[in-house]
Amino acid sequence: MGWQRVCAALASLAEVPGTWWSSVAQDSSAVLAWKEDTLVVRWAGNPALWIESLPQDLLVRTAEEFLSLSPPGYRVALQPVGGPEPRILKGLDELARRFASFRRRVMRYPHPQGNIVDRIVRREPCAVAVDMPLPSNAPSVDMVLLLPAGVASCWLVRRAECLRSPQARSLLVQQLASLRHALASSQALATIADAIARWPHVPAVFARRRVRGTLRRVLGEPVVLLTDFLPELRPVVEGWAAELRRQGVLSVCVSQPTHFGPRHWSVNP
């Protein structure tokens, strides 16, 4: 399988000090996510490296905006030996030498929502998947938590500011209905179980901190986390949460990212 080849190649690189992957693997601020057989490395919610396997090697790509001042919109493959272009990164060898400056560039403008998710999953080892696509064309799950007794819960994280309009709240209700339908399928259980099983093979600090366990079932009701709001707006956000419940969203949690923890997981039915 492709993801196993990716992990095997990265394990070899992790054993060599000074390689680009050894820097990534030791970085506690990096968050990893799987997109099928591609390993995605995120900083501050920004996907920055896409790593996949070739028959004899790895293909490592990054976004153009993290290489130079060119406009964003497409990805560039980083070759083992850099070319003559006057870029910030000329290749994987340059990534290893200038890893700190590359990371700073990626984190310069944190993703408004993704950064919140990354802050939570770095702190909570029970977060076993990030930005996970599910079958049936459902919205991607922002994070999956593996709870005691092998129970997984799927979370959508939304900044409260983004739900200010009734139309945005109605769209969220529609997304929850689609996601609820996807979670009822056996494919969802298999997809999440596969993601959990991959972490022991990924040589990185983030992977080592994930909890181990057997997935027995997935809660059929996804949870919405409303977060990142001014303290004085909490009553307003609580009102939006109540409105979502009236529209059929059974599990809504209101919490700041720094306060989110085990006591909030009990909102699951």
CORFEN-V992267 format. One record per residue. SS is DSSP state (H for helix, E for strand, - for the rest). PHI is phi in radians with two decimals (none if undefined). BURIAL is 1 if it has 16 or more other C-alpha atoms within 10 Angstrom, else 0. Layout:
BEGIN
ss:SS phi:PHI burial:BURIAL
ss:SS phi:PHI burial:BURIAL
END
This chain:
BEGIN
ss:- phi:none burial:0
ss:H phi:-1.10 burial:0
ss:H phi:-1.17 burial:1
ss:H phi:-1.19 burial:0
ss:H phi:-1.17 burial:1
ss:H phi:-1.05 burial:1
ss:H phi:-1.12 burial:1
ss:H phi:-1.13 burial:1
ss:H phi:-1.16 burial:1
ss:H phi:-1.20 burial:1
ss:H phi:-1.08 burial:1
ss:H phi:-1.15 burial:0
ss:H phi:-1.20 burial:1
ss:H phi:-1.15 burial:1
ss:- phi:-1.41 burial:0
ss:- phi:-1.84 burial:0
ss:- phi:-1.07 burial:0
ss:- phi:1.55 burial:0
ss:- phi:-1.36 burial:1
ss:H phi:-1.08 burial:1
ss:H phi:-1.29 burial:1
ss:H phi:-1.07 burial:1
ss:H phi:-1.19 burial:1
ss:H phi:-1.13 burial:1
ss:H phi:-1.11 burial:1
ss:- phi:-1.57 burial:0
ss:- phi:-1.54 burial:0
ss:- phi:-1.29 burial:0
ss:- phi:-1.57 burial:1
ss:- phi:-1.44 burial:1
ss:E phi:-2.12 burial:1
ss:E phi:-1.91 burial:1
ss:E phi:-2.48 burial:1
ss:E phi:-1.85 burial:1
ss:E phi:-2.07 burial:1
ss:- phi:1.01 burial:0
ss:- phi:-1.71 burial:0
ss:E phi:-1.76 burial:1
ss:E phi:-1.61 burial:1
ss:E phi:-1.88 burial:1
ss:E phi:-1.86 burial:1
ss:E phi:-2.05 burial:1
ss:E phi:-2.29 burial:1
ss:- phi:0.91 burial:1
ss:- phi:1.43 burial:1
ss:E phi:-1.70 burial:1
ss:E phi:-1.08 burial:1
ss:E phi:-2.18 burial:1
ss:E phi:-2.31 burial:1
ss:E phi:-2.04 burial:1
ss:E phi:-2.11 burial:1
ss:E phi:-2.44 burial:1
ss:E phi:-1.68 burial:1
ss:- phi:-1.90 burial:0
ss:- phi:-0.92 burial:0
ss:- phi:-2.10 burial:0
ss:- phi:-2.79 burial:0
ss:E phi:-1.87 burial:1
ss:E phi:-1.87 burial:1
ss:E phi:-2.04 burial:1
ss:E phi:-2.14 burial:1
ss:E phi:-2.49 burial:1
ss:E phi:-1.29 burial:1
ss:H phi:-1.04 burial:1
ss:H phi:-1.18 burial:1
ss:H phi:-1.64 burial:1
ss:- phi:-1.81 burial:1
ss:- phi:-2.67 burial:0
ss:- phi:-1.62 burial:0
ss:- phi:-1.16 burial:0
ss:- phi:-1.10 burial:0
ss:- phi:-1.30 burial:0
ss:- phi:2.36 burial:0
ss:- phi:-2.61 burial:0
ss:E phi:-1.94 burial:1
ss:E phi:-2.19 burial:1
ss:E phi:-1.35 burial:1
ss:E phi:-1.67 burial:1
ss:- phi:-1.51 burial:1
ss:- phi:-0.99 burial:1
ss:- phi:-2.04 burial:0
ss:- phi:-1.26 burial:0
ss:- phi:-1.60 burial:0
ss:- phi:-1.47 burial:0
ss:- phi:-1.10 burial:0
ss:- phi:-1.40 burial:0
ss:- phi:-1.82 burial:1
ss:- phi:-1.13 burial:1
ss:- phi:-2.04 burial:1
ss:- phi:-1.68 burial:1
ss:- phi:2.99 burial:1
ss:H phi:-1.14 burial:1
ss:H phi:-1.12 burial:1
ss:H phi:-1.24 burial:1
ss:H phi:-1.06 burial:1
ss:H phi:-1.14 burial:1
ss:H phi:-1.33 burial:0
ss:- phi:-2.06 burial:0
ss:H phi:-1.05 burial:1
ss:H phi:-1.08 burial:0
ss:H phi:-1.22 burial:0
ss:H phi:-1.09 burial:1
ss:H phi:-1.09 burial:1
ss:H phi:-1.05 burial:0
ss:H phi:-1.13 burial:1
ss:H phi:-1.13 burial:1
ss:H phi:-1.53 burial:1
ss:- phi:-1.06 burial:0
ss:- phi:-2.14 burial:0
ss:- phi:-1.02 burial:0
ss:- phi:-1.19 burial:1
ss:- phi:-0.96 burial:0
ss:- phi:-1.68 burial:1
ss:H phi:-1.05 burial:1
ss:H phi:-1.15 burial:1
ss:H phi:-1.12 burial:1
ss:H phi:-1.05 burial:1
ss:H phi:-1.11 burial:1
ss:H phi:-1.07 burial:1
ss:H phi:-1.24 burial:1
ss:H phi:-1.26 burial:1
ss:H phi:-1.17 burial:1
ss:H phi:-1.47 burial:0
ss:- phi:-1.86 burial:1
ss:- phi:-1.09 burial:1
ss:- phi:-1.31 burial:1
ss:E phi:-1.34 burial:1
ss:E phi:-1.83 burial:1
ss:E phi:-2.70 burial:1
ss:E phi:-2.29 burial:1
ss:E phi:0.87 burial:1
ss:E phi:-1.65 burial:1
ss:- phi:-1.36 burial:1
ss:- phi:-1.96 burial:1
ss:- phi:-1.17 burial:1
ss:- phi:1.18 burial:0
ss:- phi:1.01 burial:0
ss:- phi:-1.37 burial:1
ss:- phi:-1.05 burial:1
ss:- phi:-1.14 burial:1
ss:E phi:-1.48 burial:1
ss:E phi:-1.19 burial:1
ss:E phi:-2.74 burial:1
ss:E phi:-2.05 burial:1
ss:E phi:-1.85 burial:1
ss:E phi:-1.69 burial:1
ss:E phi:-1.58 burial:1
ss:H phi:-0.99 burial:0
ss:H phi:1.17 burial:0
ss:H phi:1.24 burial:0
ss:E phi:-1.79 burial:0
ss:E phi:-1.85 burial:1
ss:E phi:-2.16 burial:1
ss:E phi:-1.86 burial:1
ss:E phi:-2.15 burial:1
ss:E phi:-1.87 burial:1
ss:E phi:-1.82 burial:1
ss:E phi:-2.31 burial:1
ss:E phi:-1.19 burial:1
ss:H phi:-1.01 burial:1
ss:H phi:-1.00 burial:0
ss:H phi:-1.29 burial:0
ss:H phi:-1.90 burial:1
ss:- phi:-1.14 burial:0
ss:- phi:-1.57 burial:0
ss:H phi:-1.03 burial:0
ss:H phi:-1.11 burial:0
ss:H phi:-1.15 burial:0
ss:H phi:-1.20 burial:1
ss:H phi:-1.13 burial:0
ss:H phi:-1.10 burial:0
ss:H phi:-1.09 burial:1
ss:H phi:-1.07 burial:1
ss:H phi:-1.13 burial:0
ss:H phi:-1.11 burial:1
ss:H phi:-1.12 burial:1
ss:H phi:-1.11 burial:1
ss:H phi:-1.13 burial:0
ss:H phi:-1.18 burial:1
ss:H phi:-1.06 burial:1
ss:H phi:-1.13 burial:1
ss:H phi:-1.17 burial:1
ss:H phi:-1.20 burial:1
ss:- phi:-1.35 burial:0
ss:- phi:-1.54 burial:0
ss:H phi:-1.19 burial:0
ss:H phi:-1.11 burial:0
ss:H phi:-1.10 burial:1
ss:H phi:-1.05 burial:1
ss:H phi:-1.16 burial:0
ss:H phi:-1.13 burial:0
ss:H phi:-1.23 burial:1
ss:H phi:-1.08 burial:1
ss:H phi:-1.14 burial:0
ss:H phi:-1.10 burial:1
ss:H phi:-1.11 burial:1
ss:H phi:-1.22 burial:0
ss:H phi:-1.39 burial:0
ss:H phi:-1.04 burial:1
ss:H phi:-1.08 burial:0
ss:H phi:-1.69 burial:1
ss:- phi:-1.66 burial:1
ss:- phi:-1.40 burial:1
ss:- phi:-2.88 burial:1
ss:H phi:-1.02 burial:1
ss:H phi:-1.00 burial:1
ss:H phi:-1.17 burial:1
ss:H phi:-1.12 burial:0
ss:- phi:-1.46 burial:1
ss:- phi:-1.27 burial:1
ss:- phi:-1.22 burial:1
ss:- phi:-1.80 burial:1
ss:- phi:2.91 burial:1
ss:- phi:-1.65 burial:0
ss:- phi:-1.39 burial:1
ss:- phi:-1.80 burial:0
ss:E phi:-2.79 burial:1
ss:E phi:-2.02 burial:1
ss:- phi:-1.08 burial:1
ss:- phi:-1.30 burial:1
ss:- phi:-1.80 burial:1
ss:- phi:-1.21 burial:1
ss:E phi:-2.00 burial:1
ss:E phi:-1.83 burial:1
ss:E phi:-1.86 burial:1
ss:E phi:-1.68 burial:1
ss:E phi:-2.61 burial:1
ss:- phi:1.04 burial:1
ss:- phi:-2.35 burial:1
ss:- phi:-1.18 burial:0
ss:H phi:-0.94 burial:0
ss:H phi:-1.23 burial:0
ss:H phi:-1.62 burial:0
ss:H phi:-0.99 burial:1
ss:H phi:-1.02 burial:0
ss:H phi:-1.14 burial:0
ss:H phi:-1.13 burial:1
ss:H phi:-1.07 burial:1
ss:H phi:-1.13 burial:0
ss:H phi:-1.10 burial:1
ss:H phi:-1.08 burial:1
ss:H phi:-1.10 burial:0
ss:H phi:-1.12 burial:0
ss:H phi:-1.09 burial:1
ss:H phi:-1.12 burial:0
ss:H phi:-1.14 burial:0
ss:- phi:-1.59 burial:0
ss:- phi:1.85 burial:0
ss:- phi:-1.49 burial:1
ss:- phi:-1.25 burial:1
ss:E phi:-2.07 burial:1
ss:E phi:-2.25 burial:1
ss:E phi:-2.07 burial:1
ss:E phi:-1.97 burial:1
ss:- phi:-2.84 burial:1
ss:- phi:-1.31 burial:1
ss:H phi:-0.99 burial:1
ss:H phi:-1.25 burial:0
ss:H phi:-1.74 burial:0
ss:- phi:-1.20 burial:1
ss:- phi:-2.95 burial:0
ss:H phi:-0.97 burial:0
ss:H phi:-1.17 burial:0
ss:H phi:-1.53 burial:0
ss:H phi:-1.23 burial:0
ss:H phi:-1.28 burial:0
ss:H phi:-1.23 burial:0
ss:- phi:-1.25 burial:1
ss:- phi:-1.28 burial:0
END
